[in-house]
């Protein structure tokens, strides 16, 4: 029996009894749901709705991965991360969004794309899920800088093993970057296989995008 198979035991349905919007912004919305609990009562759950995102482990022929150093205001400092961006272009597929972000942020295109992992960033309070791709067969293209934040990015190539070591040392703390780097190392070393670039994205957030359509 796999982890996804039903055990056959009856399970409680956590139905939403009511829902209230607290804030609807450009990138996220905050709602408060009243949820039916197993004991017969209800509990309030704060949910941050998100568009979802993609990130890219761009690996060159020498086995180096390109990371970006980007300011993140909630933490108040710059973090080493993977090239990444929001799924904010309507019907654009995740892999198409990843291609776009890779070109915009670090001026690279890739001939080979594989899905590595889907990362639920913090499922206790947000529906944000990030799909991380492995991109190989890299070529340099012109960057199309889209805003002030991207203009401030520093991009640097690290040997994949060094980037993994940075994650394990706490020098890389961005969740999709940590997961993507570890997954990429497993795939490159033949200990695991990625999924097709167009693999189903079952947990892609939809609620916030529906507000905008």
KEMARKOL-562340 format. One record per residue (C-alpha): x, y, z; residue in three letters; residue number from 1. Coordinates in steps of 0.02 Angstrom, whole numbers, plus 32768, in hexadecimal, padded with zeros to 4 digits. Layout:
<recs>
+------+------+------+------+-----+
|    u |    v |    w | code | pos |
+------+------+------+------+-----+
|    X |    Y |    Z |  ALA | NUM |
...
+------+------+------+------+-----+
</recs>
This chain:
<recs>
+------+------+------+------+-----+
|    u |    v |    w | code | pos |
+------+------+------+------+-----+
| 8000 | 8000 | 8000 |  UNK |   1 |
| 8045 | 80AA | 7FD0 |  UNK |   2 |
| 803A | 8148 | 8037 |  UNK |   3 |
| 7FB1 | 8188 | 7FC2 |  UNK |   4 |
| 7F41 | 80EE | 7FCE |  UNK |   5 |
| 7EA5 | 80F5 | 803A |  UNK |   6 |
| 7EAD | 8089 | 80D7 |  UNK |   7 |
| 7DF3 | 806A | 80CD |  UNK |   8 |
| 7DD1 | 80BE | 8174 |  UNK |   9 |
| 7D4D | 8146 | 8179 |  UNK |  10 |
| 7D9D | 81F1 | 817F |  UNK |  11 |
| 7D57 | 8297 | 81B5 |  UNK |  12 |
| 7D2C | 8314 | 812B |  UNK |  13 |
| 7D6F | 83BF | 815C |  UNK |  14 |
| 7CE3 | 841F | 8105 |  UNK |  15 |
| 7CEB | 84DC | 80FC |  UNK |  16 |
| 7C51 | 8520 | 8155 |  UNK |  17 |
| 7C72 | 85D7 | 812B |  UNK |  18 |
| 7CFA | 8643 | 80E0 |  UNK |  19 |
| 7D28 | 86FB | 80F3 |  UNK |  20 |
| 7DA2 | 8761 | 808B |  UNK |  21 |
| 7E16 | 87CB | 80F5 |  UNK |  22 |
| 7E8B | 880E | 806E |  UNK |  23 |
| 7E99 | 87FB | 7FB2 |  UNK |  24 |
| 7F3C | 883E | 7F6B |  UNK |  25 |
| 7FA1 | 8833 | 7ECC |  UNK |  26 |
| 7FFE | 8791 | 7EF4 |  UNK |  27 |
| 7F9F | 8744 | 7F87 |  UNK |  28 |
| 7EF7 | 8745 | 7FDE |  UNK |  29 |
| 7ED1 | 871E | 8093 |  UNK |  30 |
| 7E2E | 86CA | 80C3 |  UNK |  31 |
| 7DEE | 867F | 8165 |  UNK |  32 |
| 7D8F | 85DB | 8157 |  UNK |  33 |
| 7D20 | 858D | 81DB |  UNK |  34 |
| 7D44 | 84D3 | 81CD |  UNK |  35 |
| 7CDF | 8440 | 8212 |  UNK |  36 |
| 7D4A | 83DD | 828D |  UNK |  37 |
| 7D40 | 8325 | 82BF |  UNK |  38 |
| 7CFA | 834A | 836D |  UNK |  39 |
| 7C60 | 839E | 8325 |  UNK |  40 |
| 7C96 | 8452 | 8339 |  UNK |  41 |
| 7CEE | 84C9 | 82C2 |  UNK |  42 |
| 7D99 | 851E | 82BC |  UNK |  43 |
| 7DD4 | 85BA | 8265 |  UNK |  44 |
| 7E5F | 85A2 | 81E5 |  UNK |  45 |
| 7EBE | 8634 | 8198 |  UNK |  46 |
| 7EEC | 860D | 80E4 |  UNK |  47 |
| 7F62 | 8671 | 8074 |  UNK |  48 |
| 7F33 | 8654 | 7FBE |  UNK |  49 |
| 7FC1 | 865C | 7F41 |  UNK |  50 |
| 7FD7 | 8650 | 7E85 |  UNK |  51 |
| 8058 | 85C4 | 7E91 |  UNK |  52 |
| 8106 | 85CE | 7E47 |  UNK |  53 |
| 8190 | 8575 | 7DEA |  UNK |  54 |
| 824B | 8567 | 7E0C |  UNK |  55 |
| 82DA | 8524 | 7DA3 |  UNK |  56 |
| 8377 | 84C1 | 7DCA |  UNK |  57 |
| 83D9 | 84F8 | 7D2F |  UNK |  58 |
| 846C | 8480 | 7D20 |  UNK |  59 |
| 84F6 | 849F | 7CA2 |  UNK |  60 |
| 8566 | 8421 | 7C4B |  UNK |  61 |
| 85E9 | 8432 | 7CD5 |  UNK |  62 |
| 856C | 8405 | 7D5C |  UNK |  63 |
| 8557 | 84B5 | 7D9F |  UNK |  64 |
| 84B0 | 84FF | 7DD3 |  UNK |  65 |
| 8483 | 85B7 | 7DC2 |  UNK |  66 |
| 8442 | 8607 | 7E61 |  UNK |  67 |
| 8405 | 86B7 | 7E7D |  UNK |  68 |
| 8421 | 8728 | 7F13 |  UNK |  69 |
| 837F | 8786 | 7F2F |  UNK |  70 |
| 833D | 87F9 | 7FB8 |  UNK |  71 |
| 82A8 | 87B1 | 8017 |  UNK |  72 |
| 8252 | 8834 | 8080 |  UNK |  73 |
| 81FB | 87C2 | 80FF |  UNK |  74 |
| 82A6 | 877D | 8133 |  UNK |  75 |
| 82FB | 8825 | 811D |  UNK |  76 |
| 838F | 87E2 | 80BB |  UNK |  77 |
| 83C7 | 8799 | 8015 |  UNK |  78 |
| 83B4 | 86DD | 7FFD |  UNK |  79 |
| 8405 | 8664 | 7F85 |  UNK |  80 |
| 8378 | 8619 | 7F1F |  UNK |  81 |
| 834F | 85C5 | 7E7B |  UNK |  82 |
| 8310 | 862D | 7DE9 |  UNK |  83 |
| 8255 | 8630 | 7E08 |  UNK |  84 |
| 81B4 | 868D | 7DE9 |  UNK |  85 |
| 80F8 | 8690 | 7DFC |  UNK |  86 |
| 8079 | 8631 | 7D94 |  UNK |  87 |
| 8027 | 86D7 | 7D6A |  UNK |  88 |
| 8011 | 86D0 | 7CAE |  UNK |  89 |
| 7F65 | 8684 | 7C9B |  UNK |  90 |
| 7F66 | 85DF | 7C3F |  UNK |  91 |
| 8025 | 85D6 | 7C32 |  UNK |  92 |
| 8061 | 8527 | 7C5C |  UNK |  93 |
| 80DB | 8510 | 7CED |  UNK |  94 |
| 816A | 84DF | 7C7B |  UNK |  95 |
| 8149 | 8576 | 7C0B |  UNK |  96 |
| 814C | 85E5 | 7CA5 |  UNK |  97 |
| 81F0 | 8595 | 7CD9 |  UNK |  98 |
| 823C | 85B6 | 7C2E |  UNK |  99 |
| 8206 | 866C | 7C39 |  UNK | 100 |
| 824A | 8686 | 7CE8 |  UNK | 101 |
| 82F1 | 8633 | 7CBF |  UNK | 102 |
| 830A | 86AC | 7C2F |  UNK | 103 |
| 82CE | 8745 | 7C8E |  UNK | 104 |
| 8332 | 8728 | 7D2D |  UNK | 105 |
| 83D7 | 86DC | 7CF1 |  UNK | 106 |
| 83D7 | 86E5 | 7C32 |  UNK | 107 |
| 83D4 | 862A | 7C12 |  UNK | 108 |
| 8370 | 85B3 | 7BA5 |  UNK | 109 |
| 836C | 84F6 | 7BB6 |  UNK | 110 |
| 8351 | 8468 | 7B3B |  UNK | 111 |
| 8322 | 83E3 | 7BBC |  UNK | 112 |
| 829F | 83F5 | 7C45 |  UNK | 113 |
| 826E | 837B | 7CCF |  UNK | 114 |
| 81F7 | 8391 | 7D61 |  UNK | 115 |
| 8255 | 8374 | 7E05 |  UNK | 116 |
| 81DF | 8398 | 7E96 |  UNK | 117 |
| 8142 | 83F5 | 7EC8 |  UNK | 118 |
| 8159 | 8453 | 7F6C |  UNK | 119 |
| 80C7 | 8486 | 7FDB |  UNK | 120 |
| 8121 | 851B | 8027 |  UNK | 121 |
| 80C4 | 8522 | 80CD |  UNK | 122 |
| 8021 | 84BF | 80C3 |  UNK | 123 |
| 7FEF | 84ED | 8174 |  UNK | 124 |
| 7FB6 | 8598 | 8137 |  UNK | 125 |
| 7FCF | 85AE | 807C |  UNK | 126 |
| 7F9F | 8551 | 7FDD |  UNK | 127 |
| 8041 | 8588 | 7F87 |  UNK | 128 |
| 8094 | 84F9 | 7F2A |  UNK | 129 |
| 8133 | 850C | 7EC4 |  UNK | 130 |
| 8162 | 8497 | 7E36 |  UNK | 131 |
| 821E | 8483 | 7E25 |  UNK | 132 |
| 826A | 8451 | 7D7E |  UNK | 133 |
| 8315 | 8410 | 7D4A |  UNK | 134 |
| 8351 | 8469 | 7CAD |  UNK | 135 |
| 83E6 | 842E | 7C47 |  UNK | 136 |
| 8431 | 8452 | 7B9D |  UNK | 137 |
| 8447 | 8509 | 7BC9 |  UNK | 138 |
| 8468 | 8598 | 7B52 |  UNK | 139 |
| 847C | 8652 | 7B74 |  UNK | 140 |
| 83F0 | 86C7 | 7B3D |  UNK | 141 |
| 83CB | 877F | 7B57 |  UNK | 142 |
| 8380 | 87AA | 7C01 |  UNK | 143 |
| 82D9 | 8802 | 7BFF |  UNK | 144 |
| 82DC | 885A | 7CA7 |  UNK | 145 |
| 822A | 8875 | 7CE3 |  UNK | 146 |
| 823C | 88E1 | 7D7D |  UNK | 147 |
| 82A8 | 8930 | 7E03 |  UNK | 148 |
| 82BB | 888F | 7E67 |  UNK | 149 |
| 82FB | 882E | 7DD0 |  UNK | 150 |
| 8373 | 88BC | 7DA6 |  UNK | 151 |
| 83C0 | 88A5 | 7E54 |  UNK | 152 |
| 83DC | 87E9 | 7E43 |  UNK | 153 |
| 8489 | 879F | 7E4E |  UNK | 154 |
| 849E | 86FB | 7DF1 |  UNK | 155 |
| 852B | 8682 | 7E13 |  UNK | 156 |
| 8553 | 85CF | 7DDF |  UNK | 157 |
| 8580 | 8550 | 7E66 |  UNK | 158 |
| 85B0 | 8499 | 7E52 |  UNK | 159 |
| 8514 | 8437 | 7E7C |  UNK | 160 |
| 856A | 83DF | 7F0D |  UNK | 161 |
| 859D | 8487 | 7F56 |  UNK | 162 |
| 84EB | 84C9 | 7F48 |  UNK | 163 |
| 84A9 | 842E | 7FA1 |  UNK | 164 |
| 852C | 8448 | 8029 |  UNK | 165 |
| 84F2 | 84FD | 803B |  UNK | 166 |
| 8440 | 84BE | 8056 |  UNK | 167 |
| 8477 | 843F | 80D8 |  UNK | 168 |
| 84DE | 84C5 | 8130 |  UNK | 169 |
| 8449 | 853B | 813C |  UNK | 170 |
| 8492 | 85B5 | 80BF |  UNK | 171 |
| 8400 | 8593 | 8048 |  UNK | 172 |
| 8359 | 8597 | 80A3 |  UNK | 173 |
| 82DC | 85B5 | 8017 |  UNK | 174 |
| 826D | 851A | 801A |  UNK | 175 |
| 825C | 84F8 | 7F5F |  UNK | 176 |
| 8317 | 8515 | 7F49 |  UNK | 177 |
| 8345 | 8499 | 7FD2 |  UNK | 178 |
| 82CC | 8416 | 7F90 |  UNK | 179 |
| 82FA | 8434 | 7EDA |  UNK | 180 |
| 83B6 | 842A | 7EF7 |  UNK | 181 |
| 83A8 | 8387 | 7F5A |  UNK | 182 |
| 8334 | 833D | 7ED7 |  UNK | 183 |
| 83A5 | 8373 | 7E49 |  UNK | 184 |
| 843A | 8321 | 7E9B |  UNK | 185 |
| 83D8 | 827F | 7EAD |  UNK | 186 |
| 83A4 | 8282 | 7DF6 |  UNK | 187 |
| 8451 | 82B0 | 7DB5 |  UNK | 188 |
| 84A1 | 8225 | 7E1B |  UNK | 189 |
| 8422 | 81A6 | 7DDB |  UNK | 190 |
| 83D1 | 8188 | 7E84 |  UNK | 191 |
| 8328 | 81CA | 7E4A |  UNK | 192 |
| 82C9 | 81F9 | 7DAD |  UNK | 193 |
| 826F | 8299 | 7D87 |  UNK | 194 |
| 81C2 | 82A5 | 7D3B |  UNK | 195 |
| 8197 | 82E9 | 7C8F |  UNK | 196 |
| 819A | 83A6 | 7C7F |  UNK | 197 |
| 80DE | 83A5 | 7C61 |  UNK | 198 |
| 80B5 | 832D | 7CEF |  UNK | 199 |
| 800B | 834F | 7D41 |  UNK | 200 |
| 8015 | 83D9 | 7DC4 |  UNK | 201 |
| 7F8A | 839F | 7E37 |  UNK | 202 |
| 7FAA | 841B | 7EC2 |  UNK | 203 |
| 7FC0 | 84B7 | 7E57 |  UNK | 204 |
| 7F62 | 8542 | 7EB1 |  UNK | 205 |
| 7EC7 | 857F | 7E56 |  UNK | 206 |
| 7E5D | 85E4 | 7ECE |  UNK | 207 |
| 7EBD | 8688 | 7EC7 |  UNK | 208 |
| 7ED2 | 867E | 7E0A |  UNK | 209 |
| 7E15 | 8666 | 7DFB |  UNK | 210 |
| 7DFC | 870A | 7E57 |  UNK | 211 |
| 7E5E | 8764 | 7DCF |  UNK | 212 |
| 7E06 | 8715 | 7D3B |  UNK | 213 |
+------+------+------+------+-----+
</recs>
